């Protein structure tokens, strides 16, 4: 049942990051940083919810409960990213390096939360 799920997660995750960052780069040309990052994050959450739900975890119908859980997870990951970057930067690492080091940690947390909470499937 979960065959290839982690591989699909990484592949669709890369697609989501690419699309989100392309939009972010364009928005940064015409908008302020705050609004540009907020709008690109909205795209990331919307696109991620559909891609991960339908393509990675193969949920037949996306539910409102799953959407709320996904939004809360995204908020928690955003906070964890912010806090982690701040902490590592306080220890002397550059913010860019800190952000790169947090990618595997955040991806693992994201996958686990989606598998166990957001897109949890009832036993058959």
Phi and psi restraints in degrees (range 20) as a CNS / XPLOR table:
assign (resid 1 and name C) (resid 2 and name N)
       (resid 2 and name CA) (resid 2 and name C) 1.0 -91.2 20.0 2
assign (resid 2 and name N) (resid 2 and name CA)
       (resid 2 and name C) (resid 3 and name N) 1.0 12.5 20.0 2
assign (resid 2 and name C) (resid 3 and name N)
       (resid 3 and name CA) (resid 3 and name C) 1.0 -58.2 20.0 2
assign (resid 3 and name N) (resid 3 and name CA)
       (resid 3 and name C) (resid 4 and name N) 1.0 119.9 20.0 2
assign (resid 3 and name C) (resid 4 and name N)
       (resid 4 and name CA) (resid 4 and name C) 1.0 80.6 20.0 2
assign (resid 4 and name N) (resid 4 and name CA)
       (resid 4 and name C) (resid 5 and name N) 1.0 2.1 20.0 2
assign (resid 4 and name C) (resid 5 and name N)
       (resid 5 and name CA) (resid 5 and name C) 1.0 -61.5 20.0 2
assign (resid 5 and name N) (resid 5 and name CA)
       (resid 5 and name C) (resid 6 and name N) 1.0 -43.5 20.0 2
assign (resid 5 and name C) (resid 6 and name N)
       (resid 6 and name CA) (resid 6 and name C) 1.0 -65.8 20.0 2
assign (resid 6 and name N) (resid 6 and name CA)
       (resid 6 and name C) (resid 7 and name N) 1.0 -39.1 20.0 2
assign (resid 6 and name C) (resid 7 and name N)
       (resid 7 and name CA) (resid 7 and name C) 1.0 -65.0 20.0 2
assign (resid 7 and name N) (resid 7 and name CA)
       (resid 7 and name C) (resid 8 and name N) 1.0 -43.3 20.0 2
assign (resid 7 and name C) (resid 8 and name N)
       (resid 8 and name CA) (resid 8 and name C) 1.0 -63.2 20.0 2
assign (resid 8 and name N) (resid 8 and name CA)
       (resid 8 and name C) (resid 9 and name N) 1.0 -39.3 20.0 2
assign (resid 8 and name C) (resid 9 and name N)
       (resid 9 and name CA) (resid 9 and name C) 1.0 -59.5 20.0 2
assign (resid 9 and name N) (resid 9 and name CA)
       (resid 9 and name C) (resid 10 and name N) 1.0 -46.4 20.0 2
assign (resid 9 and name C) (resid 10 and name N)
       (resid 10 and name CA) (resid 10 and name C) 1.0 -65.8 20.0 2
assign (resid 10 and name N) (resid 10 and name CA)
       (resid 10 and name C) (resid 11 and name N) 1.0 -41.9 20.0 2
assign (resid 10 and name C) (resid 11 and name N)
       (resid 11 and name CA) (resid 11 and name C) 1.0 -66.0 20.0 2
assign (resid 11 and name N) (resid 11 and name CA)
       (resid 11 and name C) (resid 12 and name N) 1.0 -49.2 20.0 2
assign (resid 11 and name C) (resid 12 and name N)
       (resid 12 and name CA) (resid 12 and name C) 1.0 -71.0 20.0 2
assign (resid 12 and name N) (resid 12 and name CA)
       (resid 12 and name C) (resid 13 and name N) 1.0 -29.4 20.0 2
assign (resid 12 and name C) (resid 13 and name N)
       (resid 13 and name CA) (resid 13 and name C) 1.0 -63.6 20.0 2
assign (resid 13 and name N) (resid 13 and name CA)
       (resid 13 and name C) (resid 14 and name N) 1.0 -43.0 20.0 2
assign (resid 13 and name C) (resid 14 and name N)
       (resid 14 and name CA) (resid 14 and name C) 1.0 -63.2 20.0 2
assign (resid 14 and name N) (resid 14 and name CA)
       (resid 14 and name C) (resid 15 and name N) 1.0 -41.1 20.0 2
assign (resid 14 and name C) (resid 15 and name N)
       (resid 15 and name CA) (resid 15 and name C) 1.0 -62.5 20.0 2
assign (resid 15 and name N) (resid 15 and name CA)
       (resid 15 and name C) (resid 16 and name N) 1.0 -43.4 20.0 2
assign (resid 15 and name C) (resid 16 and name N)
       (resid 16 and name CA) (resid 16 and name C) 1.0 -63.6 20.0 2
assign (resid 16 and name N) (resid 16 and name CA)
       (resid 16 and name C) (resid 17 and name N) 1.0 -44.7 20.0 2
assign (resid 16 and name C) (resid 17 and name N)
       (resid 17 and name CA) (resid 17 and name C) 1.0 -63.1 20.0 2
assign (resid 17 and name N) (resid 17 and name CA)
       (resid 17 and name C) (resid 18 and name N) 1.0 -42.8 20.0 2
assign (resid 17 and name C) (resid 18 and name N)
       (resid 18 and name CA) (resid 18 and name C) 1.0 -61.7 20.0 2
assign (resid 18 and name N) (resid 18 and name CA)
       (resid 18 and name C) (resid 19 and name N) 1.0 -49.7 20.0 2
assign (resid 18 and name C) (resid 19 and name N)
       (resid 19 and name CA) (resid 19 and name C) 1.0 -61.8 20.0 2
assign (resid 19 and name N) (resid 19 and name CA)
       (resid 19 and name C) (resid 20 and name N) 1.0 -46.3 20.0 2
assign (resid 19 and name C) (resid 20 and name N)
       (resid 20 and name CA) (resid 20 and name C) 1.0 -61.4 20.0 2
assign (resid 20 and name N) (resid 20 and name CA)
       (resid 20 and name C) (resid 21 and name N) 1.0 -43.2 20.0 2
assign (resid 20 and name C) (resid 21 and name N)
       (resid 21 and name CA) (resid 21 and name C) 1.0 -72.9 20.0 2
assign (resid 21 and name N) (resid 21 and name CA)
       (resid 21 and name C) (resid 22 and name N) 1.0 -31.5 20.0 2
assign (resid 21 and name C) (resid 22 and name N)
       (resid 22 and name CA) (resid 22 and name C) 1.0 -63.2 20.0 2
assign (resid 22 and name N) (resid 22 and name CA)
       (resid 22 and name C) (resid 23 and name N) 1.0 -44.3 20.0 2
assign (resid 22 and name C) (resid 23 and name N)
       (resid 23 and name CA) (resid 23 and name C) 1.0 -64.4 20.0 2
assign (resid 23 and name N) (resid 23 and name CA)
       (resid 23 and name C) (resid 24 and name N) 1.0 -43.5 20.0 2
assign (resid 23 and name C) (resid 24 and name N)
       (resid 24 and name CA) (resid 24 and name C) 1.0 -58.5 20.0 2
assign (resid 24 and name N) (resid 24 and name CA)
       (resid 24 and name C) (resid 25 and name N) 1.0 -46.5 20.0 2
assign (resid 24 and name C) (resid 25 and name N)
       (resid 25 and name CA) (resid 25 and name C) 1.0 -59.5 20.0 2
assign (resid 25 and name N) (resid 25 and name CA)
       (resid 25 and name C) (resid 26 and name N) 1.0 -42.7 20.0 2
assign (resid 25 and name C) (resid 26 and name N)
       (resid 26 and name CA) (resid 26 and name C) 1.0 -65.3 20.0 2
assign (resid 26 and name N) (resid 26 and name CA)
       (resid 26 and name C) (resid 27 and name N) 1.0 -44.0 20.0 2
assign (resid 26 and name C) (resid 27 and name N)
       (resid 27 and name CA) (resid 27 and name C) 1.0 -64.4 20.0 2
assign (resid 27 and name N) (resid 27 and name CA)
       (resid 27 and name C) (resid 28 and name N) 1.0 -35.3 20.0 2
assign (resid 27 and name C) (resid 28 and name N)
       (resid 28 and name CA) (resid 28 and name C) 1.0 -64.4 20.0 2
assign (resid 28 and name N) (resid 28 and name CA)
       (resid 28 and name C) (resid 29 and name N) 1.0 -21.3 20.0 2
assign (resid 28 and name C) (resid 29 and name N)
       (resid 29 and name CA) (resid 29 and name C) 1.0 -74.2 20.0 2
assign (resid 29 and name N) (resid 29 and name CA)
       (resid 29 and name C) (resid 30 and name N) 1.0 -23.6 20.0 2
assign (resid 29 and name C) (resid 30 and name N)
       (resid 30 and name CA) (resid 30 and name C) 1.0 -124.3 20.0 2
assign (resid 30 and name N) (resid 30 and name CA)
       (resid 30 and name C) (resid 31 and name N) 1.0 -11.1 20.0 2
assign (resid 30 and name C) (resid 31 and name N)
       (resid 31 and name CA) (resid 31 and name C) 1.0 -128.8 20.0 2
assign (resid 31 and name N) (resid 31 and name CA)
       (resid 31 and name C) (resid 32 and name N) 1.0 165.1 20.0 2
assign (resid 31 and name C) (resid 32 and name N)
       (resid 32 and name CA) (resid 32 and name C) 1.0 -68.7 20.0 2
assign (resid 32 and name N) (resid 32 and name CA)
       (resid 32 and name C) (resid 33 and name N) 1.0 162.1 20.0 2
assign (resid 32 and name C) (resid 33 and name N)
       (resid 33 and name CA) (resid 33 and name C) 1.0 -60.0 20.0 2
assign (resid 33 and name N) (resid 33 and name CA)
       (resid 33 and name C) (resid 34 and name N) 1.0 -46.8 20.0 2
assign (resid 33 and name C) (resid 34 and name N)
       (resid 34 and name CA) (resid 34 and name C) 1.0 -58.5 20.0 2
assign (resid 34 and name N) (resid 34 and name CA)
       (resid 34 and name C) (resid 35 and name N) 1.0 -50.7 20.0 2
assign (resid 34 and name C) (resid 35 and name N)
       (resid 35 and name CA) (resid 35 and name C) 1.0 -68.0 20.0 2
assign (resid 35 and name N) (resid 35 and name CA)
       (resid 35 and name C) (resid 36 and name N) 1.0 -39.3 20.0 2
assign (resid 35 and name C) (resid 36 and name N)
       (resid 36 and name CA) (resid 36 and name C) 1.0 -63.1 20.0 2
assign (resid 36 and name N) (resid 36 and name CA)
       (resid 36 and name C) (resid 37 and name N) 1.0 -45.7 20.0 2
assign (resid 36 and name C) (resid 37 and name N)
       (resid 37 and name CA) (resid 37 and name C) 1.0 -69.6 20.0 2
assign (resid 37 and name N) (resid 37 and name CA)
       (resid 37 and name C) (resid 38 and name N) 1.0 -36.4 20.0 2
assign (resid 37 and name C) (resid 38 and name N)
       (resid 38 and name CA) (resid 38 and name C) 1.0 -63.1 20.0 2
assign (resid 38 and name N) (resid 38 and name CA)
       (resid 38 and name C) (resid 39 and name N) 1.0 -47.8 20.0 2
assign (resid 38 and name C) (resid 39 and name N)
       (resid 39 and name CA) (resid 39 and name C) 1.0 -65.3 20.0 2
assign (resid 39 and name N) (resid 39 and name CA)
       (resid 39 and name C) (resid 40 and name N) 1.0 -39.8 20.0 2
assign (resid 39 and name C) (resid 40 and name N)
       (resid 40 and name CA) (resid 40 and name C) 1.0 -68.2 20.0 2
assign (resid 40 and name N) (resid 40 and name CA)
       (resid 40 and name C) (resid 41 and name N) 1.0 -33.0 20.0 2
assign (resid 40 and name C) (resid 41 and name N)
       (resid 41 and name CA) (resid 41 and name C) 1.0 -68.3 20.0 2
assign (resid 41 and name N) (resid 41 and name CA)
       (resid 41 and name C) (resid 42 and name N) 1.0 -36.3 20.0 2
assign (resid 41 and name C) (resid 42 and name N)
       (resid 42 and name CA) (resid 42 and name C) 1.0 -61.0 20.0 2
assign (resid 42 and name N) (resid 42 and name CA)
       (resid 42 and name C) (resid 43 and name N) 1.0 -43.4 20.0 2
assign (resid 42 and name C) (resid 43 and name N)
       (resid 43 and name CA) (resid 43 and name C) 1.0 -61.2 20.0 2
assign (resid 43 and name N) (resid 43 and name CA)
       (resid 43 and name C) (resid 44 and name N) 1.0 -44.7 20.0 2
assign (resid 43 and name C) (resid 44 and name N)
       (resid 44 and name CA) (resid 44 and name C) 1.0 -57.8 20.0 2
assign (resid 44 and name N) (resid 44 and name CA)
       (resid 44 and name C) (resid 45 and name N) 1.0 -44.5 20.0 2
assign (resid 44 and name C) (resid 45 and name N)
       (resid 45 and name CA) (resid 45 and name C) 1.0 -68.5 20.0 2
assign (resid 45 and name N) (resid 45 and name CA)
       (resid 45 and name C) (resid 46 and name N) 1.0 -46.6 20.0 2
assign (resid 45 and name C) (resid 46 and name N)
       (resid 46 and name CA) (resid 46 and name C) 1.0 -64.2 20.0 2
assign (resid 46 and name N) (resid 46 and name CA)
       (resid 46 and name C) (resid 47 and name N) 1.0 -48.3 20.0 2
assign (resid 46 and name C) (resid 47 and name N)
       (resid 47 and name CA) (resid 47 and name C) 1.0 -65.1 20.0 2
assign (resid 47 and name N) (resid 47 and name CA)
       (resid 47 and name C) (resid 48 and name N) 1.0 -43.2 20.0 2
assign (resid 47 and name C) (resid 48 and name N)
       (resid 48 and name CA) (resid 48 and name C) 1.0 -62.0 20.0 2
assign (resid 48 and name N) (resid 48 and name CA)
       (resid 48 and name C) (resid 49 and name N) 1.0 -42.8 20.0 2
assign (resid 48 and name C) (resid 49 and name N)
       (resid 49 and name CA) (resid 49 and name C) 1.0 -58.4 20.0 2
assign (resid 49 and name N) (resid 49 and name CA)
       (resid 49 and name C) (resid 50 and name N) 1.0 -46.2 20.0 2
assign (resid 49 and name C) (resid 50 and name N)
       (resid 50 and name CA) (resid 50 and name C) 1.0 -71.2 20.0 2
assign (resid 50 and name N) (resid 50 and name CA)
       (resid 50 and name C) (resid 51 and name N) 1.0 -49.2 20.0 2
assign (resid 50 and name C) (resid 51 and name N)
       (resid 51 and name CA) (resid 51 and name C) 1.0 -61.3 20.0 2
assign (resid 51 and name N) (resid 51 and name CA)
       (resid 51 and name C) (resid 52 and name N) 1.0 -49.2 20.0 2
assign (resid 51 and name C) (resid 52 and name N)
       (resid 52 and name CA) (resid 52 and name C) 1.0 -69.0 20.0 2
assign (resid 52 and name N) (resid 52 and name CA)
       (resid 52 and name C) (resid 53 and name N) 1.0 -41.9 20.0 2
assign (resid 52 and name C) (resid 53 and name N)
       (resid 53 and name CA) (resid 53 and name C) 1.0 -64.2 20.0 2
assign (resid 53 and name N) (resid 53 and name CA)
       (resid 53 and name C) (resid 54 and name N) 1.0 -52.1 20.0 2
assign (resid 53 and name C) (resid 54 and name N)
       (resid 54 and name CA) (resid 54 and name C) 1.0 -79.7 20.0 2
assign (resid 54 and name N) (resid 54 and name CA)
       (resid 54 and name C) (resid 55 and name N) 1.0 -44.7 20.0 2
assign (resid 54 and name C) (resid 55 and name N)
       (resid 55 and name CA) (resid 55 and name C) 1.0 -92.6 20.0 2
assign (resid 55 and name N) (resid 55 and name CA)
       (resid 55 and name C) (resid 56 and name N) 1.0 -38.0 20.0 2
assign (resid 55 and name C) (resid 56 and name N)
       (resid 56 and name CA) (resid 56 and name C) 1.0 -87.0 20.0 2
assign (resid 56 and name N) (resid 56 and name CA)
       (resid 56 and name C) (resid 57 and name N) 1.0 -53.4 20.0 2
assign (resid 56 and name C) (resid 57 and name N)
       (resid 57 and name CA) (resid 57 and name C) 1.0 -95.4 20.0 2
assign (resid 57 and name N) (resid 57 and name CA)
       (resid 57 and name C) (resid 58 and name N) 1.0 -4.3 20.0 2
assign (resid 57 and name C) (resid 58 and name N)
       (resid 58 and name CA) (resid 58 and name C) 1.0 52.0 20.0 2
assign (resid 58 and name N) (resid 58 and name CA)
       (resid 58 and name C) (resid 59 and name N) 1.0 49.8 20.0 2
assign (resid 58 and name C) (resid 59 and name N)
       (resid 59 and name CA) (resid 59 and name C) 1.0 -79.9 20.0 2
assign (resid 59 and name N) (resid 59 and name CA)
       (resid 59 and name C) (resid 60 and name N) 1.0 131.6 20.0 2
assign (resid 59 and name C) (resid 60 and name N)
       (resid 60 and name CA) (resid 60 and name C) 1.0 -67.8 20.0 2
assign (resid 60 and name N) (resid 60 and name CA)
       (resid 60 and name C) (resid 61 and name N) 1.0 -47.2 20.0 2
assign (resid 60 and name C) (resid 61 and name N)
       (resid 61 and name CA) (resid 61 and name C) 1.0 -129.7 20.0 2
assign (resid 61 and name N) (resid 61 and name CA)
       (resid 61 and name C) (resid 62 and name N) 1.0 123.6 20.0 2
assign (resid 61 and name C) (resid 62 and name N)
       (resid 62 and name CA) (resid 62 and name C) 1.0 -73.8 20.0 2
assign (resid 62 and name N) (resid 62 and name CA)
       (resid 62 and name C) (resid 63 and name N) 1.0 132.6 20.0 2
assign (resid 62 and name C) (resid 63 and name N)
       (resid 63 and name CA) (resid 63 and name C) 1.0 -103.9 20.0 2
assign (resid 63 and name N) (resid 63 and name CA)
       (resid 63 and name C) (resid 64 and name N) 1.0 156.4 20.0 2
assign (resid 63 and name C) (resid 64 and name N)
       (resid 64 and name CA) (resid 64 and name C) 1.0 -61.4 20.0 2
assign (resid 64 and name N) (resid 64 and name CA)
       (resid 64 and name C) (resid 65 and name N) 1.0 -37.6 20.0 2
assign (resid 64 and name C) (resid 65 and name N)
       (resid 65 and name CA) (resid 65 and name C) 1.0 -60.1 20.0 2
assign (resid 65 and name N) (resid 65 and name CA)
       (resid 65 and name C) (resid 66 and name N) 1.0 -41.8 20.0 2
assign (resid 65 and name C) (resid 66 and name N)
       (resid 66 and name CA) (resid 66 and name C) 1.0 -66.7 20.0 2
assign (resid 66 and name N) (resid 66 and name CA)
       (resid 66 and name C) (resid 67 and name N) 1.0 -37.7 20.0 2
assign (resid 66 and name C) (resid 67 and name N)
       (resid 67 and name CA) (resid 67 and name C) 1.0 -64.3 20.0 2
assign (resid 67 and name N) (resid 67 and name CA)
       (resid 67 and name C) (resid 68 and name N) 1.0 -43.0 20.0 2
assign (resid 67 and name C) (resid 68 and name N)
       (resid 68 and name CA) (resid 68 and name C) 1.0 -65.1 20.0 2
assign (resid 68 and name N) (resid 68 and name CA)
       (resid 68 and name C) (resid 69 and name N) 1.0 -45.3 20.0 2
assign (resid 68 and name C) (resid 69 and name N)
       (resid 69 and name CA) (resid 69 and name C) 1.0 -62.0 20.0 2
assign (resid 69 and name N) (resid 69 and name CA)
       (resid 69 and name C) (resid 70 and name N) 1.0 -39.1 20.0 2
assign (resid 69 and name C) (resid 70 and name N)
       (resid 70 and name CA) (resid 70 and name C) 1.0 -66.2 20.0 2
assign (resid 70 and name N) (resid 70 and name CA)
       (resid 70 and name C) (resid 71 and name N) 1.0 -42.8 20.0 2
assign (resid 70 and name C) (resid 71 and name N)
       (resid 71 and name CA) (resid 71 and name C) 1.0 -62.6 20.0 2
assign (resid 71 and name N) (resid 71 and name CA)
       (resid 71 and name C) (resid 72 and name N) 1.0 -42.7 20.0 2
assign (resid 71 and name C) (resid 72 and name N)
       (resid 72 and name CA) (resid 72 and name C) 1.0 -65.5 20.0 2
assign (resid 72 and name N) (resid 72 and name CA)
       (resid 72 and name C) (resid 73 and name N) 1.0 -39.2 20.0 2
assign (resid 72 and name C) (resid 73 and name N)
       (resid 73 and name CA) (resid 73 and name C) 1.0 -63.0 20.0 2
assign (resid 73 and name N) (resid 73 and name CA)
       (resid 73 and name C) (resid 74 and name N) 1.0 -45.1 20.0 2
assign (resid 73 and name C) (resid 74 and name N)
       (resid 74 and name CA) (resid 74 and name C) 1.0 -61.1 20.0 2
assign (resid 74 and name N) (resid 74 and name CA)
       (resid 74 and name C) (resid 75 and name N) 1.0 -40.8 20.0 2
assign (resid 74 and name C) (resid 75 and name N)
       (resid 75 and name CA) (resid 75 and name C) 1.0 -63.1 20.0 2
assign (resid 75 and name N) (resid 75 and name CA)
       (resid 75 and name C) (resid 76 and name N) 1.0 -44.4 20.0 2
assign (resid 75 and name C) (resid 76 and name N)
       (resid 76 and name CA) (resid 76 and name C) 1.0 -63.6 20.0 2
assign (resid 76 and name N) (resid 76 and name CA)
       (resid 76 and name C) (resid 77 and name N) 1.0 -40.6 20.0 2
assign (resid 76 and name C) (resid 77 and name N)
       (resid 77 and name CA) (resid 77 and name C) 1.0 -66.9 20.0 2
assign (resid 77 and name N) (resid 77 and name CA)
       (resid 77 and name C) (resid 78 and name N) 1.0 -39.5 20.0 2
assign (resid 77 and name C) (resid 78 and name N)
       (resid 78 and name CA) (resid 78 and name C) 1.0 -60.9 20.0 2
assign (resid 78 and name N) (resid 78 and name CA)
       (resid 78 and name C) (resid 79 and name N) 1.0 -45.8 20.0 2
assign (resid 78 and name C) (resid 79 and name N)
       (resid 79 and name CA) (resid 79 and name C) 1.0 -63.1 20.0 2
assign (resid 79 and name N) (resid 79 and name CA)
       (resid 79 and name C) (resid 80 and name N) 1.0 -43.7 20.0 2
assign (resid 79 and name C) (resid 80 and name N)
       (resid 80 and name CA) (resid 80 and name C) 1.0 -62.4 20.0 2
assign (resid 80 and name N) (resid 80 and name CA)
       (resid 80 and name C) (resid 81 and name N) 1.0 -37.5 20.0 2
assign (resid 80 and name C) (resid 81 and name N)
       (resid 81 and name CA) (resid 81 and name C) 1.0 -65.0 20.0 2
assign (resid 81 and name N) (resid 81 and name CA)
       (resid 81 and name C) (resid 82 and name N) 1.0 -48.6 20.0 2
assign (resid 81 and name C) (resid 82 and name N)
       (resid 82 and name CA) (resid 82 and name C) 1.0 -59.5 20.0 2
assign (resid 82 and name N) (resid 82 and name CA)
       (resid 82 and name C) (resid 83 and name N) 1.0 -49.9 20.0 2
assign (resid 82 and name C) (resid 83 and name N)
       (resid 83 and name CA) (resid 83 and name C) 1.0 -64.6 20.0 2
assign (resid 83 and name N) (resid 83 and name CA)
       (resid 83 and name C) (resid 84 and name N) 1.0 -41.8 20.0 2
assign (resid 83 and name C) (resid 84 and name N)
       (resid 84 and name CA) (resid 84 and name C) 1.0 -64.7 20.0 2
assign (resid 84 and name N) (resid 84 and name CA)
       (resid 84 and name C) (resid 85 and name N) 1.0 -43.2 20.0 2
assign (resid 84 and name C) (resid 85 and name N)
       (resid 85 and name CA) (resid 85 and name C) 1.0 -62.3 20.0 2
assign (resid 85 and name N) (resid 85 and name CA)
       (resid 85 and name C) (resid 86 and name N) 1.0 -44.8 20.0 2
assign (resid 85 and name C) (resid 86 and name N)
       (resid 86 and name CA) (resid 86 and name C) 1.0 -61.8 20.0 2
assign (resid 86 and name N) (resid 86 and name CA)
       (resid 86 and name C) (resid 87 and name N) 1.0 -43.5 20.0 2
assign (resid 86 and name C) (resid 87 and name N)
       (resid 87 and name CA) (resid 87 and name C) 1.0 -63.2 20.0 2
assign (resid 87 and name N) (resid 87 and name CA)
       (resid 87 and name C) (resid 88 and name N) 1.0 -50.8 20.0 2
assign (resid 87 and name C) (resid 88 and name N)
       (resid 88 and name CA) (resid 88 and name C) 1.0 -65.8 20.0 2
assign (resid 88 and name N) (resid 88 and name CA)
       (resid 88 and name C) (resid 89 and name N) 1.0 -35.6 20.0 2
assign (resid 88 and name C) (resid 89 and name N)
       (resid 89 and name CA) (resid 89 and name C) 1.0 -66.4 20.0 2
assign (resid 89 and name N) (resid 89 and name CA)
       (resid 89 and name C) (resid 90 and name N) 1.0 -35.5 20.0 2
assign (resid 89 and name C) (resid 90 and name N)
       (resid 90 and name CA) (resid 90 and name C) 1.0 -64.3 20.0 2
assign (resid 90 and name N) (resid 90 and name CA)
       (resid 90 and name C) (resid 91 and name N) 1.0 -24.0 20.0 2
assign (resid 90 and name C) (resid 91 and name N)
       (resid 91 and name CA) (resid 91 and name C) 1.0 -88.5 20.0 2
assign (resid 91 and name N) (resid 91 and name CA)
       (resid 91 and name C) (resid 92 and name N) 1.0 2.8 20.0 2
assign (resid 91 and name C) (resid 92 and name N)
       (resid 92 and name CA) (resid 92 and name C) 1.0 104.3 20.0 2
assign (resid 92 and name N) (resid 92 and name CA)
       (resid 92 and name C) (resid 93 and name N) 1.0 -3.2 20.0 2
assign (resid 92 and name C) (resid 93 and name N)
       (resid 93 and name CA) (resid 93 and name C) 1.0 -78.6 20.0 2
assign (resid 93 and name N) (resid 93 and name CA)
       (resid 93 and name C) (resid 94 and name N) 1.0 152.7 20.0 2
assign (resid 93 and name C) (resid 94 and name N)
       (resid 94 and name CA) (resid 94 and name C) 1.0 -68.8 20.0 2
assign (resid 94 and name N) (resid 94 and name CA)
       (resid 94 and name C) (resid 95 and name N) 1.0 151.7 20.0 2
assign (resid 94 and name C) (resid 95 and name N)
       (resid 95 and name CA) (resid 95 and name C) 1.0 -61.2 20.0 2
assign (resid 95 and name N) (resid 95 and name CA)
       (resid 95 and name C) (resid 96 and name N) 1.0 -36.6 20.0 2
assign (resid 95 and name C) (resid 96 and name N)
       (resid 96 and name CA) (resid 96 and name C) 1.0 -65.2 20.0 2
assign (resid 96 and name N) (resid 96 and name CA)
       (resid 96 and name C) (resid 97 and name N) 1.0 -44.8 20.0 2
assign (resid 96 and name C) (resid 97 and name N)
       (resid 97 and name CA) (resid 97 and name C) 1.0 -65.5 20.0 2
assign (resid 97 and name N) (resid 97 and name CA)
       (resid 97 and name C) (resid 98 and name N) 1.0 -41.0 20.0 2
assign (resid 97 and name C) (resid 98 and name N)
       (resid 98 and name CA) (resid 98 and name C) 1.0 -58.6 20.0 2
assign (resid 98 and name N) (resid 98 and name CA)
       (resid 98 and name C) (resid 99 and name N) 1.0 -45.1 20.0 2
assign (resid 98 and name C) (resid 99 and name N)
       (resid 99 and name CA) (resid 99 and name C) 1.0 -61.1 20.0 2
assign (resid 99 and name N) (resid 99 and name CA)
       (resid 99 and name C) (resid 100 and name N) 1.0 -42.3 20.0 2
assign (resid 99 and name C) (resid 100 and name N)
       (resid 100 and name CA) (resid 100 and name C) 1.0 -64.5 20.0 2
assign (resid 100 and name N) (resid 100 and name CA)
       (resid 100 and name C) (resid 101 and name N) 1.0 -41.2 20.0 2
assign (resid 100 and name C) (resid 101 and name N)
       (resid 101 and name CA) (resid 101 and name C) 1.0 -66.3 20.0 2
assign (resid 101 and name N) (resid 101 and name CA)
       (resid 101 and name C) (resid 102 and name N) 1.0 -27.3 20.0 2
assign (resid 101 and name C) (resid 102 and name N)
       (resid 102 and name CA) (resid 102 and name C) 1.0 -80.8 20.0 2
assign (resid 102 and name N) (resid 102 and name CA)
       (resid 102 and name C) (resid 103 and name N) 1.0 -15.6 20.0 2
assign (resid 102 and name C) (resid 103 and name N)
       (resid 103 and name CA) (resid 103 and name C) 1.0 -54.2 20.0 2
assign (resid 103 and name N) (resid 103 and name CA)
       (resid 103 and name C) (resid 104 and name N) 1.0 -52.6 20.0 2
assign (resid 103 and name C) (resid 104 and name N)
       (resid 104 and name CA) (resid 104 and name C) 1.0 -64.4 20.0 2
assign (resid 104 and name N) (resid 104 and name CA)
       (resid 104 and name C) (resid 105 and name N) 1.0 -34.8 20.0 2
assign (resid 104 and name C) (resid 105 and name N)
       (resid 105 and name CA) (resid 105 and name C) 1.0 -64.8 20.0 2
assign (resid 105 and name N) (resid 105 and name CA)
       (resid 105 and name C) (resid 106 and name N) 1.0 -49.0 20.0 2
assign (resid 105 and name C) (resid 106 and name N)
       (resid 106 and name CA) (resid 106 and name C) 1.0 -66.8 20.0 2
assign (resid 106 and name N) (resid 106 and name CA)
       (resid 106 and name C) (resid 107 and name N) 1.0 -38.4 20.0 2
assign (resid 106 and name C) (resid 107 and name N)
       (resid 107 and name CA) (resid 107 and name C) 1.0 -64.1 20.0 2
assign (resid 107 and name N) (resid 107 and name CA)
       (resid 107 and name C) (resid 108 and name N) 1.0 -40.6 20.0 2
assign (resid 107 and name C) (resid 108 and name N)
       (resid 108 and name CA) (resid 108 and name C) 1.0 -65.0 20.0 2
assign (resid 108 and name N) (resid 108 and name CA)
       (resid 108 and name C) (resid 109 and name N) 1.0 -44.4 20.0 2
assign (resid 108 and name C) (resid 109 and name N)
       (resid 109 and name CA) (resid 109 and name C) 1.0 -62.4 20.0 2
assign (resid 109 and name N) (resid 109 and name CA)
       (resid 109 and name C) (resid 110 and name N) 1.0 -42.0 20.0 2
assign (resid 109 and name C) (resid 110 and name N)
       (resid 110 and name CA) (resid 110 and name C) 1.0 -62.0 20.0 2
assign (resid 110 and name N) (resid 110 and name CA)
       (resid 110 and name C) (resid 111 and name N) 1.0 -49.1 20.0 2
assign (resid 110 and name C) (resid 111 and name N)
       (resid 111 and name CA) (resid 111 and name C) 1.0 -59.5 20.0 2
assign (resid 111 and name N) (resid 111 and name CA)
       (resid 111 and name C) (resid 112 and name N) 1.0 -46.5 20.0 2
assign (resid 111 and name C) (resid 112 and name N)
       (resid 112 and name CA) (resid 112 and name C) 1.0 -63.1 20.0 2
assign (resid 112 and name N) (resid 112 and name CA)
       (resid 112 and name C) (resid 113 and name N) 1.0 -45.4 20.0 2
assign (resid 112 and name C) (resid 113 and name N)
       (resid 113 and name CA) (resid 113 and name C) 1.0 -63.8 20.0 2
assign (resid 113 and name N) (resid 113 and name CA)
       (resid 113 and name C) (resid 114 and name N) 1.0 -40.5 20.0 2
assign (resid 113 and name C) (resid 114 and name N)
       (resid 114 and name CA) (resid 114 and name C) 1.0 -66.6 20.0 2
assign (resid 114 and name N) (resid 114 and name CA)
       (resid 114 and name C) (resid 115 and name N) 1.0 -42.1 20.0 2
assign (resid 114 and name C) (resid 115 and name N)
       (resid 115 and name CA) (resid 115 and name C) 1.0 -66.8 20.0 2
assign (resid 115 and name N) (resid 115 and name CA)
       (resid 115 and name C) (resid 116 and name N) 1.0 -44.3 20.0 2
assign (resid 115 and name C) (resid 116 and name N)
       (resid 116 and name CA) (resid 116 and name C) 1.0 -90.6 20.0 2
assign (resid 116 and name N) (resid 116 and name CA)
       (resid 116 and name C) (resid 117 and name N) 1.0 -24.4 20.0 2
assign (resid 116 and name C) (resid 117 and name N)
       (resid 117 and name CA) (resid 117 and name C) 1.0 -122.6 20.0 2
assign (resid 117 and name N) (resid 117 and name CA)
       (resid 117 and name C) (resid 118 and name N) 1.0 -59.0 20.0 2
assign (resid 117 and name C) (resid 118 and name N)
       (resid 118 and name CA) (resid 118 and name C) 1.0 -65.1 20.0 2
assign (resid 118 and name N) (resid 118 and name CA)
       (resid 118 and name C) (resid 119 and name N) 1.0 -52.0 20.0 2
assign (resid 118 and name C) (resid 119 and name N)
       (resid 119 and name CA) (resid 119 and name C) 1.0 -112.9 20.0 2
assign (resid 119 and name N) (resid 119 and name CA)
       (resid 119 and name C) (resid 120 and name N) 1.0 27.1 20.0 2
assign (resid 119 and name C) (resid 120 and name N)
       (resid 120 and name CA) (resid 120 and name C) 1.0 -56.4 20.0 2
assign (resid 120 and name N) (resid 120 and name CA)
       (resid 120 and name C) (resid 121 and name N) 1.0 131.2 20.0 2
assign (resid 120 and name C) (resid 121 and name N)
       (resid 121 and name CA) (resid 121 and name C) 1.0 -104.3 20.0 2
assign (resid 121 and name N) (resid 121 and name CA)
       (resid 121 and name C) (resid 122 and name N) 1.0 139.7 20.0 2
assign (resid 121 and name C) (resid 122 and name N)
       (resid 122 and name CA) (resid 122 and name C) 1.0 -65.0 20.0 2
assign (resid 122 and name N) (resid 122 and name CA)
       (resid 122 and name C) (resid 123 and name N) 1.0 145.1 20.0 2
assign (resid 122 and name C) (resid 123 and name N)
       (resid 123 and name CA) (resid 123 and name C) 1.0 -60.1 20.0 2
assign (resid 123 and name N) (resid 123 and name CA)
       (resid 123 and name C) (resid 124 and name N) 1.0 143.4 20.0 2
